[in-house]
Amino acid sequence: MHILVCVKQVPDTTEIKLDPKTNTLDRSSAPTIINSYDAHAVEEAVKIKSHFGGKVSVITMGPLQAQDVIKKCIEMGADDGYLLSDRAFAGSDTLSTSYILSMGIKKIMEKNSIDLVFCGKQAIDGDTAQVGPGIACRLGIPQLTYVESIESFDLERNVVVLHRKIDDGYEVVQAKLPCLITVEKDINELSFSPLTNMIKAARYQAVSWSINDFTADLSQMGLKGSPTSVRRTFPPALRTGGELLKGSDDEIIETLVNKLKGGILQWQI
Amino acid sequence: MADIEKEYSGVWVFVEQLEGKLASVTLELIGEAKKLATSLNVQVSAILLGDKVENMISTLIEYGADTVYVIDNPVYHFYRAETYMKAFCYLVEKYKPEILLMGATTTGRDLAGAVATTLKTGLTADCTALEIDQDKKILLASRPAFGGNIMATIVCKDHRPQMATVRPKVMKKLTHDFNRTGKVIREVFAIEEGTLKTMVLRVVKNNAENIKLEDANIIISGGRGIQNEYGVKLLNELATVLGGVVAGSRGAVEKNLIDNKQQVGQTGQTVSPKLYFAFGISGAIQHTVGIQGAETIIAINTDSECPMMKMATYSIVGDALKILPKLIDVFKQALSETKDLEHRNTNVIREGVVTNE
């Protein structure tokens, strides 16, 4: 089985700082990491490979430093990686990102057909969850988003049965392969990478493709190919503080309970 | 561009439903669509795809839809990207709405991504505020980005429809007007089941007794400050006494004290309870972005200067593990005095979730 995983290098959003003067993000303050949902996607692909055999490839779009995220995937057990890097790609929104990635995926498929495409359910910097469905649409394969677990593969009938999260629970869906799956973190636990993978990763050089490697439609990529644009950014409106209760612990608790008990009886379930 | 403006008109809302049960976000979206449509001087339409959904039409109109477009066919019994996307794009191409809203639920976001890619138009995800630029008559869609560190207003100037998914429980539905009337347009768009690549085998609903975090009125939430299993036990006890649900910040989830399904914040859930207790949660922006809709927030923390203490309605300086047992005792007594608990449901804790028995 040939499984392709789409990954993204992201700033660790828990470390990011907002410059209060300019209202812009100081991205340099945050280290870059593999998007956490994508790590679970790679883990799942490697798990499936260990059951059924085959190969796991990863693809990413980004600056040359995004090599690092591919090395991370090799460490986790991926076999090869492709980096799509070109200034023409910069400034792409989700529509053009899915165009560029699907272009790369189609190029990989020319030599090596793909049975499954995995993505994280969303990236932690953009939080859009739009690129996965975008790629599936452009490849013309079924999309199965927010997948919590894979129940079974039937390789004779070429179908997968999986659990897809919905608002009130989950649905059990059967899909024909090839298909695109975006994963929730619940799908697996990340395992530790064996030393041999780490050594391989340290030396690994991803295949790097630029615009010259494709016959691409320039009008569909970068800022030009992006129908959305950012009008402005501003700091989130935060609640203004209330009352700091003072006194001994017992006094404070009595005050608080008296303030709340009427409401609680109404709101109780 | 001028041509596009004239050609596309009206605000559309995707009706999310599962076997005849309407998702609450749908009515919220119709309410918000009404606001946008009024400022553009256009109409609101609801797009209803499903199987035997005729009886839902009146509800949509009574909550503010001027027109309901319906495609009713067994092939649309369950939501599937491949069928809904095709039917939806068919309607958009035929009737040309200028704005298209969907709930930022797993279903809405799944469909929106596929529709926007097929129509090659702009889509803004998970919006928390929408308004109209009166000069240019375009949608200003605002959303948190970078883990809630910043808000961004996104526009889609030259493509139509302008699409957005909207976070549930942010917008307000209109009051139910039983006398409201509207237009119904029935369309046929049949798809042969045999040509499809996906099939929903069954739907498994969460135990109806489990209160979902996003629906809870009272949430007892813990962070790193609850420290250990003993702290979790206290949170559960307070939840039992108050009839609430236990949740946690990323800090508590990472320490394996709270299940990640119960995480509140940017990577967890957005909640809007009447009452939110934050025990030992410092209030990083990734957490507080998820509780902006809470009515009353009580913060308990040893650090009086931390963001959570600054934003709370009432804050108490102290160690969560010391304050919790006292709160449990005093609440237990106060609530039993006010009302005899004999006749109330007893709440039982199962895996950190309070359920009625």
Interface residues (C-beta under 8 A of the other chain):
Chain A: P11 T13 T14 I16 K17 L18 N23 T24 L25 D93 T94 L95 S98 I124 D125 G126 D127 T128 A129 Q130 V131 G132 P133 G134 A136 C137 R138 I141 P142 Q143 L144 T145 Y146 V161 H163 R164 K165 I166 D167 D168 G169 Y170 E171 V172 V173 Q174 A175 K176 C179 K185 D186 S226 P227 T228 S229 V230 R231 R232 T233 F234 P235 P236 A237 L238 R239 T240 G241 G242 E243 L244 L245 D249 D250 I252 I253 E254 L256 V257 N258 K259 L260 K261 G262 G263 I264 L265 W267 Q268 I269
Chain B: L18 A23 F78 A81 E82 M85 T105 T106 T107 R109 D110 A112 G113 A114 A116 T117 T118 K120 T121 G122 L123 T124 A125 D126 L140 P144 A145 F146 G147 G148 N149 I150 M151 A152 T153 I154 V155 C156 K157 D158 H159 K197 T198 M199 V200 L201 R202 V203 V204 K205 N206 I211 K212 A216 N217 I218 L242 G243 G244 R250 N260 K261 Q266 T267 P273 K274 L275 A284 I285 Q286 T288 V289 Q292 T296 I297 I298 S304 M309 K310 M311 A312 T313 Y314 S315 I316 V317 G318 K322 I323 K326 L327 V330 F331 A334 L335 T338 K339 R344 N345 N347 V354 N356
